């Protein structure tokens, strides 16, 4: 569970290292952010700052430090808050994803026919 102002590690090779949450994509009044949601972020640290001069980007939350419960009764916990950086048209900026990706994200992406590149990595 993340909040507005939380710091997140970038989980792809787009060039960004640290992201900061500035708000939700759809529900601005919602305070808690869970795994699989899309948020608005800014890039705080990057390898090349010239690439990230825009005001904001979107990010898909891949994992969080807070315990995530599955329907089968399993509990998942990650050691880092990680997100996948998306462009303003919601396309994946990187070509590679580092670390594990939860199956809940894969199922929602298949239902909505989004992020075919993400599904092919899993």
C-alpha positions as CSV (number, residue, x, y, z in Angstrom):
1,X,0.0,0.0,0.0
2,X,1.5,3.3,-1.1
3,X,0.4,6.9,-0.6
4,X,0.9,10.2,-2.4
5,X,4.5,11.2,-1.9
6,X,5.9,7.7,-1.6
7,X,9.2,6.8,-3.2
8,X,9.4,3.9,-5.6
9,X,12.3,2.0,-7.4
10,X,12.0,1.8,-11.1
11,X,11.9,-1.9,-12.2
12,X,12.8,-1.5,-15.9
13,X,15.8,-0.3,-18.0
14,X,14.2,3.0,-19.1
15,X,17.0,5.0,-17.4
16,X,15.0,6.2,-14.3
17,X,16.1,5.0,-10.9
18,X,13.8,6.6,-8.3
19,X,10.2,7.7,-8.8
20,X,7.9,9.7,-6.6
21,X,4.1,9.3,-6.6
22,X,2.2,12.5,-7.2
23,X,-1.3,11.1,-7.6
24,X,-3.7,8.5,-9.0
25,X,-4.7,8.2,-12.6
26,X,-8.4,8.0,-12.2
27,X,-9.5,8.3,-8.6
28,X,-7.8,11.4,-7.1
29,X,-9.7,11.1,-3.8
30,X,-8.5,7.6,-3.2
31,X,-5.7,7.7,-0.6
32,X,-4.3,4.1,-0.7
33,X,-2.5,2.7,-3.7
34,X,-2.3,-1.1,-4.2
35,X,-0.4,-3.5,-6.5
36,X,-1.6,-3.4,-10.1
37,X,-2.8,0.2,-10.1
38,X,-1.6,3.0,-12.4
39,X,-0.3,6.2,-10.8
40,X,1.2,9.5,-11.9
41,X,4.9,9.8,-11.0
42,X,7.8,12.1,-11.4
43,X,11.4,11.0,-11.9
44,X,13.6,11.9,-9.0
45,X,16.9,10.1,-10.0
46,X,17.9,9.1,-13.4
47,X,21.0,8.0,-15.4
48,X,20.4,10.7,-18.0
49,X,18.3,13.6,-16.9
50,X,17.8,14.9,-20.4
51,X,15.5,12.0,-21.2
52,X,13.1,12.8,-18.4
53,X,12.4,16.6,-18.7
54,X,8.6,16.1,-18.9
55,X,6.5,17.0,-15.9
56,X,5.0,13.6,-15.2
57,X,4.8,10.0,-16.3
58,X,2.5,7.1,-15.5
59,X,3.7,4.0,-13.6
60,X,2.2,0.5,-13.0
61,X,2.8,-0.7,-9.4
62,X,4.5,-4.1,-9.5
63,X,5.2,-4.8,-5.9
64,X,5.1,-3.1,-2.5
65,X,6.6,-3.7,1.0
66,X,3.1,-4.2,2.5
67,X,1.8,-7.7,2.7
68,X,-0.5,-8.7,-0.3
69,X,-3.0,-11.5,0.2
70,X,-4.0,-13.8,-2.6
71,X,-7.4,-15.6,-2.8
72,X,-5.8,-19.0,-2.2
73,X,-4.6,-17.8,1.3
74,X,-1.0,-17.1,0.4
75,X,0.7,-13.9,1.6
76,X,3.3,-12.1,-0.5
77,X,5.7,-9.4,0.7
78,X,8.4,-7.7,-1.3
79,X,11.5,-6.0,0.0
80,X,11.1,-2.9,-2.2
81,X,8.4,-0.8,-3.7
82,X,8.8,-1.3,-7.4
83,X,7.0,0.2,-10.5
84,X,7.1,-0.1,-14.2
85,X,7.5,3.3,-16.0
86,X,5.0,4.1,-18.7
87,X,4.8,7.1,-21.1
88,X,1.9,9.5,-21.1
89,X,0.2,7.4,-23.8
90,X,0.7,4.4,-21.4
91,X,3.3,2.4,-23.4
92,X,6.2,0.7,-21.6
93,X,9.3,2.9,-21.9
94,X,11.9,0.2,-21.0
95,X,12.6,-3.0,-22.9
96,X,13.4,-5.2,-19.9
97,X,11.7,-5.8,-16.5
98,X,13.8,-6.7,-13.5
99,X,12.5,-8.8,-10.7
100,X,9.3,-10.8,-10.2
101,X,5.8,-9.7,-11.4
102,X,2.7,-10.8,-9.6
103,X,0.2,-13.0,-11.5
104,X,-2.6,-10.6,-10.6
105,X,-1.1,-8.0,-12.8
106,X,-0.8,-10.5,-15.6
107,X,-4.5,-11.5,-15.4
108,X,-5.8,-8.0,-15.4
109,X,-3.6,-7.1,-18.3
110,X,-4.9,-10.1,-20.3
111,X,-8.6,-9.2,-19.5
112,X,-8.1,-5.6,-20.6
113,X,-5.8,-6.5,-23.5
114,X,-3.1,-4.2,-22.2
115,X,0.6,-4.4,-21.9
116,X,1.3,-7.3,-24.3
117,X,5.0,-6.7,-23.8
118,X,4.6,-7.2,-20.0
119,X,2.7,-10.5,-20.5
120,X,5.3,-11.8,-22.8
121,X,8.0,-11.3,-20.1
122,X,6.2,-13.5,-17.6
